[in-house]
Amino acid sequence: MAWAGGGTAGAPAPAAVAAPAEPAARLRVRRPLLLVTDFDDTLVPGAHTTNAREEHTAALRDALEGARGVPVAVAVNTGRTLRLFERAAAAKAHCLPRLDALIAGVGTRVYFASGRRRADGPAPPDGGGPAAPDGGGGAVAAAHEAAGGDGSGAPSDGAAGPRKAGGRGSHPGGGAWVEDEEWTARMAGGGWSRAAVAAAVDDAIAAFGADRVSWQPAEEQNEHKATFLYCGSLQGRLRGRLEGALGAAGVEATIIEGAAGCRASWRFVDVLPAAAGKGRAMEFVRQRLGGFSREETVAAGDGANDLQMLQQAQLAIAVGNCQPEVAAWAAEARGGSGGSGGNGGGQRVHVAAPGAEAAAGILEGLAALGFLA
């Protein structure tokens, strides 16, 4: 059973290359790039940013979409469920880049833009002809899963039964997302049982009290993602009880935790199938899109649930507002061999300057890694 998160801030990040104040007018992608980025507090400003602006997101969009004859693709890799992402993306549609893929629910769902050809076969249903990775084969749009859930930890996006293949939602940008059903099918391995996971969390609530352990709202859950909050003082005891209950039920799970921004001293926990996670989903998307090597794929993130993605990427960016867990990992990875390390395969990690938050940090990192000119 894998448990990620829980570090403390490491040494101060090395000096970073500052992002230009007005990057949109000058910077363009100069070599093939697949950018896989977290959404909140990374691609767009959020609760953990103070200096980030939507203008930085728009500047990043312009740099990505202004490439001339250079293959570029963009995937958002978010902890949000599909419905929550669609809602947030609609509010930011004026500054977001076009997207080729969406990884939702901490790597439990993968969607491709309709018409975006995948490496293993024909385009998703209703897709057009072959689409080169040219900076956005799709618009920000989503396929809704069936509604459900009662607000007590039950998922609200299809956990009551299988979703209908080809279901879609609309977005002002047009187009649609199509779920990759092969990826979803992988989530059922390892003895995964949503009922057993819910029972384990309910057991923790009963043992420690609903005032110290509580489910997140139903709209943050799905059939393969169970998420809850707990008081940080319970950290050791809760972990042992949860792992024991899951083990007794024969459930292999990936458990991710980190600081909960919504409550001081509280922590969030995501319980996922063993096959899930942002890093595994990122690699699946890279292979599905085709045409991008690991040396042309850059991961960007800020929080604990981004760690698996950042650790598995050959090229990683920790934005300037990254959380302590990410700062500690990045400091260790960079200290291994002059800025390389982390995964033992020549990984390069760029830590953005503290003032380069969210998309400004991505721009800074892409420039430092040699993708922008």
N, C-alpha and C positions, 0 to 999 in steps of 0.2 A: 504494500500500500504506500503510495507516494504522498508525501506531505510537503508542500512548498510554502515558502514565505517565512517571516518571523525574524529577519535579521535586524541589525542596527546600523546606523550610518557609519561608513568607514572613513578613511582619510580624505581630505579635501581633494576634489577632482583636479587633474592637471589643467593648466591654462588651455583654453579652447579658442578656436578661430571665431571671431565675432561675425554674426550674420550682418550683411549690409543693411542700412536703414531702409533703403528702397530697392529691394532685390528684384521686384517684378520687371523693372525696366531693363535689367542687364543679365540676370541669371537665366540660363536654360540648361536642361539636361543634355549632356554631351556624349553619354554612352548608355548602352542598354541598361534598363533599371526596372526591377519589380519592387515597389515600395509596399511593405506590409506594416500598417500603422494602427496602433490603438486609437480610439476615437476621443473619449472625454479626457481632457487635460493633456492630450498629445496632438491630435489633429486639430482640435478646436479648444478654445478656452473652457475652463470648468471650475469646479469648486476649489481645486488645489493650485490655481494660478492667480497671480496678482498683476503681472505685466503683459500677459498674453492678450493679443487682439485679433479680431476676425480679419483684419488687414493682413496679418501674417499668413493666415490660412489661404486667403485669396492670392497672396504672393506665391505661396507654394503651388497652388493650382496653376497659376500662370507659368511658372517655371516648368512644371510637368507637362502641361498641354502645349507649351510653346516649342517643344522639341521638334527639330526638323530632320526627318529621315532617321530618327533614333527610336527603337522599340521601347515603349514605356507602358507599364501597367500598374494599377493601384488597387490594393485590397485593404479594406478596413477589418481589423481584428478586435472585436469588442466583447466585453462581458455582458452587454445588453442583449436581451432577447430580441427577436426580430421586430416585434411590435414596438418595443421601446426605442430601438434604433431608428425605425421609420419615423417615429414621432420627433426624435431629436434631429434627424437629418433634414426633415421638412423645415425646421426652424433655421437651419444653417445652409439651406440649398443655394443661397446667393453667393456663398464663398467656397463651397466644397468642390474638389476635383471630381471629374467623372470616375466612376468606379467600375472595375472589371469583376471583382469578387467581394463577397462579404462573408466573414467568419463571425458567427454570433454565438451568444451563450457560452463564452469562455471555451470556444473550440468544440462545442457540441453540435453545431450546425454549420454547413457550408452552402453558400448560394453563389451562382454565377449569373452575370448579366445576360439576359436573353439575347441571342445572336452571337454570344462570345464563344468561339470555337474552343473546345478543349482538346488536349493532346491525344486522348485515348479514343476519340470517335467523333460522331456528329455533334453539332451544336445542340444545346438544350432545346426542348420543345418550343415551337414558334420562333426559333432562331433564324437569322438570315444566313447568308453565305459565310465563307471563311472570314475571320476578322483578325488582322494582325494586331499585336499588342501595341497600339499606337497612342496610348495616353488616355484610353477610356473607351472600352467596347460597350459600356452600359451606363445608364443613368442611375441615380439613387432612387431605387424603388424596391418593393418588397413583396414577398408572397406570404399572406397571412395564414397562420395555422388556425385550426378550429378553436373557438373560445371556450373557456371552461374555468374550473377552479373556484374555490370558495373563500379565498383570502387567508387560509390557514396553512399555507405551505404547498397546497396543491397547485400544479402548474396551470397557467392560463392560456397556453399556446399549443395545445394539441396533445397533452399527456394522456387524456382520457382515451385516446385511440389513435391509430395511424392517420396522418394528414393525407389529404387528397393530393395525388400527384398532379403537378402542373398548376396548383393554386397560385394566385398572384394578387398583388396589391398594386395600387397606383401611386404616383408621386408627381408633383409638378414638373419634374424633369423628364417624365415619360419613361417608357420601357418597363422592364419587370425583372425581378429576381426569380431564379429557378433553383429549387433545392437539389443538391447532389444527394440522391438517395443511397448511393453506395456508402458515402461517408456516414449518413445517419444510421445505416444498418450496422456499421461497425460498433456503434455505441451499445449495442445489446450484448456484447461479449463480456467475459469476466464475471458472469453470474449477476449482471446488473439487475437490480430490482428497485424501482422507484418507491414501491410500497415499503420495502425493507429499509431503505434510506430514510424515508419519512418517519418510520417507526423509531429508528435510532435517534433522530433529532427530537422527536416527541418525548423519548425517554430522557434525553438530556434536559429538556424543558421541565419535565416533571421532577427530575432529581434536583435541579439547581434553582428552579423558579422562573416563571414567565417574566419576572422583572429583571432577570439577568441573562436569559436566553430567549430569543424571539425570532420567528420566521420573518424573512423579508416578504413584501407583498407578492401576491400570486402572479402578477404580471412580470416579475423578475425570475420566475421559475420556468422550466420546461421539463419534458419527460426525462431528460438526462442531465438536468442541472437543478440541484437543491441548494438553496442559499439561505443563510441565517446569520444573525448577529449574536454576539455574546460579550459579557463584561470581561475585560482583559484580565481581571484578577483570577478568573477561572481557567486560564490558558492551559496549564498542565493537566489539571483534573478533567477538563472537558475533552481534551484531545484523547486521553486514555480511554475514557468512557465511550466516546464515539467510535474509535478504532476497534474497541472490543466488541461493540454491538454489531458493527459491520462485518467483522471477522466471523462472529458467531453465526451470522446470516449467510455467510459464503459470498459476500459481495466484495469484489476487487474494485477499489476506487482510487481516484486521484483527488486529494484534498488540498485545496489552496486557501490560504488565509492571509490576512493583512490588516492594516489599520483601517478602521471604518471612518471615513471622513464625516459621516453624518452625526456621530456621537463621540465625544471626547473619551478616550481610554477604552473604547469598545473596539471589537475586531469583527471582520466579516469572515465567513467560511463558505466556500463553494465546494460541494461534494459532486464529483463528476465520475463518469465511467473511466476505467483504466486507459481506454483508448483515446480519451478526449484531452483537451488542453490546447492552448493557443499555439504552442510550438509544433505539435504534431499536425494540427490543421494547416498551419502555414506551409509546411513542407508538402502536404497533400495538394494545396492550391498551386504551389510552384510547379509541381509535376503536371497537374491538370492543365494549367495554362500553356505550358510548353514554351521553349525558346529562351528561358532564363536560367543561367547557371546559379549556383549558390553564391558565387563571387559577384553576381549581378543582382542579388536579392538583399535588400536592406530592411531590417526590422527596427521599429521605433516605438518606445513605450515609456511609461512613467511609474506604474504601480506594481504591486505584488503579483497580480494575476497576469502581468506581462513577462514575468521572469522566465517562464519556460520558453517563450518565444525568443526573448533576447539571448538566452543561454544557447539555444540551438541554432541561432543565425550565425552565418559566417561574418556578416557585417551588421553591427548593432549601434543604435543611437539611444542613449539615455538623455531625455530632454532636461532642460535646466531646472524644472520643478519636480524632478523625480522624487519618489518617496524613499525613506531610509533603507528599505529592503533592496531597492534597485541601486541606490548609491553605494551600499556596502558591496554588492555583487560586482558592480562596475569597477570599483577601486581594486578589488581583488583580481579581476580579470585583466585589467590594464597593468597591474604590478607584476604579472607573471613573467613577461619578457618584453619589456619596452613598449607596452601598449598592445601586445598580442597575448592571447591566452584564452581563458574562459572555457572553451570546449576542447582544447588541446589540438586543434586543427588549423592554427594560424588565424584564429578569430581576431577581428579588429573591432574594438569598442570605442565609440566616441562619446564622451561626456560633455554635454553642452554647458556653456557658461551659465551661472545661476540666473542671469537676466534673460537668457535665451529660452523662454518658456514655450511649451507646446510647439506650434508650427514653426516659430522662429528657431527653436532648437533643432527641428528636423532640417530646416534650410541650412543651418550652421553645420550640422552633421554631414549632410549630403555634399556640401562644399569641401569639408575636410577629408571626406572619403573619395573625392575625385570625381563626383558625378555632375557637379555644376560648374559652369564657366560663364 
